[in-house]
Amino acid sequence: MAQEVKAAGGVPLMWRTGHSLIKAKLKETGAPLAGEMSGHTFFKERWFGFDDGLYSGARLLEILSRHDDPSAVLEALPQAVSTPELKLDTEEGGQFALVAALQREAQFATAREVITIDGVRVEYADGFGLARPSNTTPVVVLRFEADDDAALARIQDEFRTQILRVAPDAELPF
């Protein structure tokens, strides 16, 4: 997503997950658009800065209406391979300790960048992996996305190795 925002002349900003956190950051920065992987999309441009599914749908239809072949526009979007939200169960409060240990000790050898704004997000040339502590339940939330199945498996293997390094008894959901 960041590359597409840059290509369109925007300045991408990654922030912590959470409806209220994203909404507050949108207000603080004055950004015209914000969103979460969960599907919340916040529009400030021509709207009120809150997420609204119907408005998001209407904006998508508006964009597609400008093209002779709307299907071609949708078909041209990148087709990444991704996991659903995976949850690694921990003891109460254990999610924060596990992610803190990853931030301190994990070594992601093939990573382009490690981002620790909200857990550990590891950017690769062909995808990303994320481990973040849930703020509401004793779980570490995991997500993975890559250009293809082989890259997804490689990224998950690297995360598996690093998580088991800091939490050898973890029962991984992938």
C-alpha positions as CSV (number, residue, x, y, z in Angstrom):
1,M,0.0,0.0,0.0
2,A,2.8,2.4,0.9
3,Q,4.3,2.1,-2.6
4,E,0.9,2.9,-4.2
5,V,0.4,6.0,-2.0
6,K,3.9,7.2,-2.9
7,A,3.3,6.6,-6.6
8,A,0.2,8.7,-6.4
9,G,2.1,11.6,-4.8
10,G,1.0,10.9,-1.2
11,V,3.0,10.4,1.9
12,P,2.2,7.1,3.6
13,L,2.1,6.9,7.4
14,M,1.9,3.6,9.3
15,W,0.3,3.7,12.7
16,R,-1.0,1.5,15.5
17,T,-4.0,-0.7,14.9
18,G,-7.3,0.2,16.4
19,H,-10.4,2.1,15.2
20,S,-10.0,4.9,17.7
21,L,-6.2,5.1,17.3
22,I,-6.5,5.4,13.5
23,K,-9.3,8.0,13.7
24,A,-7.3,10.1,16.1
25,K,-4.2,9.9,13.9
26,L,-6.3,11.0,10.9
27,K,-7.5,14.0,12.9
28,E,-4.0,14.8,14.2
29,T,-2.3,14.7,10.8
30,G,-5.1,16.0,8.6
31,A,-4.6,13.1,6.2
32,P,-7.3,12.8,3.5
33,L,-7.6,9.1,3.9
34,A,-6.8,6.4,6.5
35,G,-7.5,2.7,6.7
36,E,-6.9,-0.6,8.5
37,M,-6.5,-4.1,7.2
38,S,-9.7,-5.0,8.9
39,G,-11.6,-2.9,6.4
40,H,-12.1,0.3,8.2
41,T,-11.6,3.2,5.7
42,F,-11.7,6.7,7.0
43,F,-12.3,9.6,4.5
44,K,-11.6,13.2,5.4
45,E,-11.6,14.4,1.8
46,R,-15.2,15.3,0.9
47,W,-16.4,13.5,4.1
48,F,-16.3,13.8,7.9
49,G,-13.2,11.7,8.8
50,F,-15.0,8.7,10.1
51,D,-15.4,5.2,8.5
52,D,-18.5,4.5,6.6
53,G,-18.9,1.4,4.5
54,L,-21.6,2.8,2.3
55,Y,-19.6,5.9,1.5
56,S,-16.5,3.8,0.8
57,G,-18.6,1.7,-1.7
58,A,-19.9,4.9,-3.3
59,R,-16.4,6.3,-3.7
60,L,-15.2,3.0,-5.3
61,L,-18.1,3.2,-7.8
62,E,-17.3,6.8,-8.5
63,I,-13.7,5.9,-9.4
64,L,-14.7,2.9,-11.5
65,S,-17.3,5.0,-13.4
66,R,-14.4,7.1,-14.8
67,H,-13.1,4.0,-16.8
68,D,-14.5,2.4,-20.0
69,D,-13.7,-1.0,-18.5
70,P,-14.2,-1.1,-14.7
71,S,-13.5,-4.8,-14.6
72,A,-10.0,-4.2,-16.1
73,V,-9.2,-1.7,-13.3
74,L,-10.1,-4.2,-10.6
75,E,-8.3,-7.0,-12.4
76,A,-5.1,-4.9,-12.6
77,L,-4.9,-4.7,-8.8
78,P,-2.0,-6.7,-7.3
79,Q,-3.0,-10.2,-6.4
80,A,-1.0,-10.9,-3.2
81,V,-1.4,-14.1,-1.1
82,S,-2.3,-13.5,2.5
83,T,-3.4,-15.2,5.6
84,P,-6.4,-14.3,7.7
85,E,-5.8,-12.9,11.1
86,L,-4.0,-15.7,13.1
87,K,-4.0,-15.7,16.9
88,L,-1.3,-17.1,19.1
89,D,-2.8,-17.7,22.5
90,T,-0.8,-16.5,25.6
91,E,-1.4,-16.2,29.3
92,E,-3.0,-13.0,30.4
93,G,-0.5,-10.2,29.6
94,G,1.8,-12.6,27.9
95,Q,1.1,-11.1,24.5
96,F,3.0,-8.0,25.5
97,A,6.0,-9.9,26.9
98,L,6.3,-12.1,23.8
99,V,6.2,-9.2,21.4
100,A,8.6,-7.2,23.5
101,A,11.0,-10.2,23.4
102,L,10.7,-10.3,19.6
103,Q,11.4,-6.6,19.4
104,R,14.6,-7.0,21.5
105,E,15.9,-10.3,20.2
106,A,14.5,-11.4,16.9
107,Q,16.7,-11.4,13.9
108,F,15.0,-11.3,10.5
109,A,17.9,-12.0,8.2
110,T,16.1,-11.4,4.9
111,A,14.1,-8.3,5.9
112,R,14.3,-4.9,4.2
113,E,12.9,-3.2,7.3
114,V,11.6,-4.0,10.8
115,I,8.9,-1.6,12.0
116,T,8.1,-1.6,15.8
117,I,5.3,1.0,15.9
118,D,2.7,-1.6,16.9
119,G,4.4,-4.9,17.5
120,V,6.9,-6.2,15.0
121,R,6.1,-5.7,11.3
122,V,8.8,-7.1,9.0
123,E,8.9,-5.8,5.5
124,Y,10.5,-8.0,2.8
125,A,11.0,-7.3,-0.9
126,D,8.1,-9.7,-1.7
127,G,5.8,-9.3,1.3
128,F,5.5,-8.8,5.1
129,G,4.9,-10.5,8.4
130,L,3.3,-9.0,11.5
131,A,3.2,-10.0,15.1
132,R,1.4,-7.5,17.4
133,P,-0.1,-7.8,20.9
134,S,-3.9,-7.6,21.1
135,N,-5.0,-4.8,23.4
136,T,-8.2,-6.6,24.3
137,T,-7.4,-10.4,24.6
138,P,-4.3,-12.4,25.6
139,V,-3.2,-13.2,22.1
140,V,-0.5,-12.2,19.6
141,V,-2.1,-11.3,16.3
142,L,-0.2,-12.6,13.3
143,R,-0.7,-11.7,9.7
144,F,1.3,-12.6,6.6
145,E,1.2,-11.4,3.0
146,A,3.4,-12.1,0.0
147,D,3.6,-12.0,-3.7
148,D,3.3,-15.8,-4.0
149,D,2.9,-19.0,-2.0
150,A,6.7,-19.6,-1.8
151,A,7.4,-16.2,-0.4
152,L,4.6,-16.5,2.1
153,A,6.0,-19.9,3.3
154,R,9.5,-18.4,3.6
155,I,8.2,-15.4,5.6
156,Q,6.2,-17.6,7.9
157,D,9.2,-19.9,8.4
158,E,11.3,-16.9,9.4
159,F,8.7,-15.8,11.9
160,R,8.2,-19.3,13.2
161,T,11.9,-19.6,13.9
162,Q,12.1,-16.2,15.7
163,I,8.9,-16.7,17.8
164,L,10.1,-20.2,19.0
165,R,13.5,-18.7,19.8
166,V,11.9,-16.3,22.4
167,A,8.9,-18.5,23.3
168,P,9.9,-22.2,22.8
169,D,6.6,-23.5,24.1
170,A,4.4,-21.4,21.8
171,E,1.7,-23.3,19.9
172,L,1.8,-21.5,16.6
173,P,-1.4,-21.2,14.5
174,F,0.5,-21.6,11.2
